[in-house]
């Protein structure tokens, strides 16, 4: 070990959680407000802080950790690839890229893969593809394409994406905004139909809205969007970045309704909780409009990302994690629904994904999250009164019981 490394090791040996929090507060931009828990290790559904306290992870990185922390197959794939090559850029071919694309397309029942890094990049890419398709295939006049989106959406935080956000915190002071979007109320098919025009290129939708509070649309809504897209020659783009890859008990949340999209945006769990990996997957007729030089990413589809992504595909091919989400999700929802009328107003969601609406008079979301952490359960609020619950798919019934009991104590202090 070098002298510099020894100094840095000694410098951090005696730091406590409060010290790390203070470092974050002083040196990082304050674009997040994390709970004051400083995680240093993770395994399965559990994490450990720098003082050695263990916490049940009831959030799993907003679905990035569907397979838990440090899943052995994913770590092995990453370590193996780290020992060979990690980055080539797309200036050259590498031995993982084509295999990753073929395997992901096969898993998702699609024909072509556009590999990127973050979820927002995948959504931005889908928007670009939809516009180019509209001009080259549908015949929409250049510069006039429109995309229909839903209110209360969350698709990322880039300037184009926040242009069609209805969350003022995401939008305020970030204009001017990108034109070309029509916002309609989520779950209302009539508004979607009224918004369609000859200039409509696509309808971009979350099959379940995560940031809005794990909101499931009415039965028939997604099938209705598919019908409208077919009738009007419009692309259906499903943002499955949080809802996809096993989270709801199926590969895609759309699968619950028997609906297929023209394009899917994927991310989060695609990187196995190890590194950012995202993709747009869909038909050759749509993604094939892109030509060399029109879109790209230095790190998109890098060897390390592809190796981990291939390992994720192998886990999902067995169907084990989808089945776990279905069975344990039914158990989670049954247990959470026992709290309705006892500090909880409503429970929404599918599979191992739930929005727990705290009843009026109960703790606000932030206070509830802090109280849960004090009980050894990590969860996070969305908006003022909703807890977003999304444990890793490797969780057990006993661990679900621990998490639900902690929620019960927090929303009903008399139970504590």
C-alpha positions in Angstrom: 0.0 0.0 0.0 1.3 3.4 -0.9 1.8 6.2 1.7 -1.1 8.1 0.1 -3.3 5.1 0.3 -2.3 4.4 3.9 -3.1 8.0 4.8 -6.5 7.8 3.2 -7.3 4.5 4.9 -6.3 5.9 8.3 -8.3 9.1 7.6 -11.6 7.2 7.1 -11.1 4.4 9.7 -12.6 6.4 12.6 -15.3 8.3 10.7 -18.8 8.0 11.9 -22.1 8.3 10.0 -22.4 12.0 11.0 -18.9 12.7 9.6 -19.8 11.2 6.3 -23.1 13.1 6.2 -21.2 16.3 7.0 -18.7 15.6 4.1 -21.7 15.1 1.7 -23.3 18.3 2.9 -20.1 20.4 2.5 -18.8 19.0 -0.8 -21.7 17.7 -2.9 -24.5 19.6 -4.7 -27.7 19.6 -2.6 -29.9 18.0 -5.3 -30.9 15.2 -3.0 -32.1 15.0 0.6 -31.1 11.5 1.6 -31.9 9.9 5.0 -28.9 10.2 7.4 -27.9 6.5 6.9 -24.4 5.8 5.6 -24.3 2.4 4.0 -21.0 0.6 3.7 -22.0 -2.9 2.8 -24.9 -4.8 1.2 -25.9 -8.4 0.7 -29.3 -9.7 -0.5 -32.1 -7.7 1.0 -29.9 -6.2 3.7 -27.4 -3.3 4.0 -25.0 -2.4 6.9 -24.0 1.1 7.9 -20.5 2.3 8.9 -21.3 1.6 12.6 -22.4 -1.9 11.8 -26.2 -1.4 12.1 -28.1 -3.6 9.7 -31.2 -2.4 7.7 -33.7 -4.2 5.6 -33.7 -2.6 2.2 -37.4 -1.9 1.3 -36.5 0.4 -1.6 -33.9 -1.5 -3.6 -32.6 1.5 -5.4 -36.0 2.4 -6.9 -36.0 -1.1 -8.6 -32.3 -1.0 -9.6 -31.6 -3.8 -7.1 -34.3 -6.2 -8.2 -31.9 -9.1 -7.6 -30.6 -7.8 -4.3 -27.2 -6.4 -3.3 -24.2 -8.2 -4.8 -26.1 -11.1 -6.4 -23.3 -13.7 -6.8 -24.0 -14.3 -10.6 -23.9 -10.6 -11.3 -20.8 -9.9 -9.3 -19.1 -12.9 -11.0 -20.0 -11.5 -14.4 -18.6 -8.1 -13.5 -15.4 -9.4 -12.0 -14.8 -11.7 -14.9 -15.2 -8.8 -17.4 -13.2 -6.4 -15.2 -10.2 -8.7 -15.7 -10.5 -8.5 -19.5 -11.7 -5.2 -20.9 -14.2 -2.6 -19.7 -14.5 0.0 -22.4 -13.8 0.2 -26.1 -16.3 2.9 -27.2 -18.5 2.2 -30.1 -15.7 3.1 -32.5 -14.9 -0.6 -32.4 -16.8 -3.9 -31.9 -16.3 -6.0 -28.8 -17.2 -9.6 -27.9 -20.1 -8.8 -25.5 -22.1 -6.3 -27.5 -23.9 -8.4 -30.1 -24.5 -11.2 -27.7 -26.1 -8.7 -25.2 -28.3 -7.2 -27.9 -29.4 -10.6 -29.2 -30.1 -12.0 -25.8 -32.0 -8.9 -24.6 -34.1 -8.8 -27.8 -34.9 -12.5 -27.4 -35.9 -12.1 -23.7 -38.2 -9.1 -24.5 -39.6 -10.4 -27.7 -38.3 -7.5 -29.8 -36.0 -7.2 -32.8 -33.5 -4.5 -32.1 -31.6 -3.0 -29.1 -30.3 0.6 -28.7 -27.9 0.4 -25.7 -27.5 3.5 -23.5 -26.5 4.2 -19.9 -29.1 5.9 -17.7 -32.9 5.7 -17.8 -33.2 9.3 -18.8 -30.9 8.6 -21.8 -33.1 5.7 -22.8 -36.2 8.0 -22.7 -34.4 10.8 -24.6 -33.3 8.2 -27.2 -36.9 6.9 -27.6 -38.1 10.4 -28.2 -35.5 11.0 -30.9 -36.4 7.7 -32.6 -40.1 8.4 -32.5 -39.6 11.9 -34.0 -37.4 10.6 -36.8 -39.8 7.7 -37.5 -42.7 10.3 -37.7 -40.8 12.3 -40.3 -39.4 9.5 -42.4 -42.1 6.8 -42.1 -45.4 8.5 -41.1 -44.8 11.6 -43.2 -45.3 14.2 -40.5 -43.9 17.6 -41.6 -40.4 18.2 -40.4 -40.2 20.0 -37.0 -43.9 19.5 -36.1 -44.0 16.0 -34.5 -45.9 15.7 -31.2 -45.7 13.2 -28.4 -48.5 12.6 -26.0 -47.5 12.1 -22.3 -49.4 11.7 -19.0 -49.6 14.1 -16.2 -47.8 13.2 -12.9 -45.2 11.4 -15.1 -41.6 10.7 -14.2 -39.3 9.8 -17.1 -36.1 11.5 -15.9 -34.6 15.0 -15.2 -33.0 16.2 -18.5 -34.2 19.5 -19.9 -36.4 17.9 -22.6 -38.0 15.4 -20.1 -38.8 18.1 -17.5 -40.4 20.1 -20.3 -43.4 17.8 -20.1 -43.2 17.2 -16.3 -46.1 18.4 -14.2 -44.0 18.5 -11.1 -43.1 22.1 -10.4 -40.1 21.1 -8.4 -38.7 19.4 -11.4 -39.6 22.3 -13.8 -39.1 25.6 -11.9 -36.2 27.7 -13.1 -35.1 25.2 -15.8 -36.8 26.7 -18.8 -37.0 27.5 -21.7 -38.6 24.1 -22.4 -38.6 21.8 -25.4 -41.8 22.0 -27.4 -43.7 19.1 -29.0 -45.5 17.5 -26.1 -49.1 17.3 -25.1 -49.9 16.4 -21.5 -53.1 14.5 -20.7 -54.5 13.1 -17.4 -53.1 9.7 -16.6 -55.7 6.9 -16.7 -58.2 8.9 -18.9 -58.5 7.4 -22.3 -60.8 10.0 -23.7 -58.2 12.7 -23.1 -55.6 10.6 -25.0 -57.9 10.2 -28.0 -58.7 13.9 -28.1 -55.0 14.8 -28.1 -54.2 12.7 -31.1 -53.6 14.6 -34.3 -52.0 13.9 -37.7 -48.8 15.2 -36.2 -48.8 12.7 -33.3 -45.6 10.5 -33.4 -46.0 8.6 -30.2 -47.7 8.1 -26.8 -45.1 7.8 -24.0 -46.6 6.2 -20.9 -45.6 4.5 -17.7 -47.7 1.3 -17.3 -47.6 2.1 -13.6 -46.5 5.5 -12.4 -43.8 5.1 -9.8 -42.8 8.6 -8.7 -46.5 9.6 -8.6 -47.0 7.0 -5.8 -47.2 3.6 -7.6 -50.4 4.4 -9.4 -52.0 1.6 -11.4 -54.2 2.8 -14.3 -57.8 1.6 -14.7 -58.3 -1.8 -16.4 -58.5 -1.4 -20.2 -56.5 1.9 -20.2 -53.3 0.4 -21.6 -55.1 -1.8 -24.1 -57.1 1.3 -25.1 -53.8 3.2 -25.8 -52.6 0.3 -27.9 -55.9 0.4 -29.9 -55.6 4.2 -30.5 -52.0 3.8 -31.6 -53.0 1.2 -34.1 -55.9 3.2 -35.4 -53.9 6.4 -35.9 -50.5 5.0 -36.9 -48.9 6.2 -33.7 -46.1 4.6 -31.7 -46.7 3.3 -28.2 -43.6 3.8 -26.0 -43.7 2.1 -22.6 -41.4 3.4 -19.9 -40.6 0.2 -18.1 -37.5 1.5 -16.4 -39.0 1.0 -12.9 -41.8 -1.3 -13.6 -40.0 -3.8 -15.9 -37.7 -6.8 -15.5 -39.7 -8.7 -13.0 -40.7 -5.9 -10.5 -44.5 -6.4 -11.0 -44.5 -10.2 -11.4 -44.1 -10.2 -15.1 -41.2 -9.3 -17.4 -43.1 -6.1 -18.2 -45.9 -4.4 -16.4 -47.7 -4.2 -19.8 -47.8 -8.0 -19.8 -50.5 -8.0 -17.1 -52.8 -6.4 -19.7 -51.6 -8.5 -22.6 -50.4 -5.4 -24.4 -47.3 -4.9 -26.5 -45.5 -1.6 -27.1 -43.6 -0.5 -30.2 -40.7 0.7 -28.0 -39.8 -0.1 -24.4 -37.3 1.9 -22.4 -35.4 -0.2 -19.9 -32.8 0.7 -17.2 -32.3 0.4 -13.5 -32.5 -3.4 -12.9 -30.8 -4.0 -16.3 -27.5 -3.0 -14.6 -28.1 -5.5 -11.8 -27.4 -2.8 -9.2 -23.8 -2.8 -10.3 -23.5 0.0 -12.9 -25.9 2.1 -15.1 -27.2 0.1 -18.1 -30.2 1.2 -20.1 -31.7 0.4 -23.5 -34.5 1.0 -25.9 -35.8 -2.2 -27.4 -38.4 -2.5 -30.1 -39.1 -3.4 -33.7 -36.6 -3.1 -36.5 -39.0 -1.0 -38.5 -38.8 1.7 -35.8 -35.3 1.5 -34.3 -34.0 0.9 -37.8 -34.5 4.6 -38.7 -31.3 5.5 -36.9 -28.2 5.7 -39.1 -24.5 6.0 -38.2 -23.6 9.4 -36.6 -27.2 10.3 -35.7 -27.2 9.1 -32.1 -24.6 7.6 -29.8 -22.9 7.3 -26.4 -19.3 6.6 -25.6 -20.2 4.4 -22.7 -23.4 3.0 -24.1 -23.1 -0.8 -24.6 -19.6 -0.9 -23.1 -18.2 -4.4 -22.4 -18.7 -4.3 -18.7 -22.3 -3.1 -19.0 -23.0 -5.8 -21.6 -21.5 -8.6 -19.5 -23.6 -7.6 -16.5 -26.7 -7.1 -18.7 -26.3 -10.5 -20.1 -26.1 -12.0 -16.6 -29.3 -10.1 -15.8 -31.0 -11.6 -18.8 -29.9 -15.1 -17.8 -31.5 -14.6 -14.3 -34.8 -13.4 -15.9 -34.9 -16.2 -18.5 -35.6 -18.7 -15.8 -38.8 -16.9 -14.7 -37.8 -17.4 -11.1 -37.7 -13.8 -10.2 -41.0 -13.0 -12.0 -42.6 -15.9 -10.0 -41.1 -14.6 -6.7 -42.5 -11.2 -7.4 -46.0 -12.6 -8.1 -46.1 -14.8 -5.0 -44.3 -12.6 -2.5 -46.0 -9.5 -4.0 -49.4 -11.1 -3.3 -48.3 -11.7 0.2 -46.9 -8.2 0.6 -50.1 -6.6 -0.6 -52.3 -8.8 1.6 -50.2 -7.8 4.7 -50.2 -4.1 3.8 -53.9 -4.1 3.1 -54.5 -5.2 6.7 -53.2 -1.8 7.7 -56.0 0.0 5.7 -58.1 1.8 8.2 -55.4 1.5 10.8 -53.1 4.4 9.8 -53.1 3.6 6.1 -55.6 5.0 3.6 -54.8 3.0 0.5 -52.3 0.5 -0.9 -51.6 0.6 -4.6 -49.3 -1.4 -6.9 -48.5 -4.8 -8.4 -46.0 -7.5 -7.5 -43.3 -6.4 -5.1 -44.1 -2.8 -5.6 -46.5 -0.8 -3.5 -47.5 2.8 -2.8 -48.7 3.0 0.9 -50.8 6.1 1.3 -50.6 7.2 4.9 -54.0 8.2 6.4 -54.7 11.9 7.2 -53.4 12.7 10.6 -50.5 10.3 10.4 -46.8 11.2 9.9 -45.8 12.9 6.7 -43.7 10.9 4.3 -40.3 12.2 5.4 -41.0 11.6 9.1 -42.3 8.2 8.3 -39.2 7.3 6.4 -37.0 8.5 9.2 -39.0 6.5 11.8 -38.7 3.4 9.6 -34.9 3.8 9.4 -34.8 4.0 13.2 -36.6 0.6 13.2 -34.1 -0.9 10.8 -36.1 -0.6 7.6 -35.1 1.6 4.7 -37.9 3.1 2.6 -38.5 6.5 1.0 -41.4 8.8 0.7 -42.7 10.1 -2.6 -44.7 13.3 -2.1 -46.0 14.2 1.3 -48.0 11.1 2.3 -46.9 8.1 0.3 -44.3 5.5 1.1 -42.9 3.7 -1.9 -42.2 0.1 -1.1 -40.1 -1.9 -3.5 -38.0 -4.6 -1.8 -35.5 -6.7 -3.7 -37.1 -9.8 -5.4 -34.8 -12.0 -3.2 -36.7 -11.0 -0.1 -38.4 -13.6 2.1 -41.8 -13.7 3.8 -40.1 -13.3 7.2 -38.4 -10.2 5.9 -41.6 -8.8 4.5 -43.2 -9.3 7.9 -40.4 -7.3 9.5 -40.9 -4.4 7.0 -44.7 -4.4 7.3 -44.6 -4.5 11.1 -42.3 -1.5 11.0 -44.7 0.4 8.8 -47.6 -0.5 11.1 -45.7 0.9 14.1 -44.8 4.1 12.2 -48.3 4.8 10.9 -49.9 3.7 14.2 -47.5 5.0 17.0 -49.7 3.2 19.6 -48.4 -0.1 18.3 -44.7 0.8 18.8 
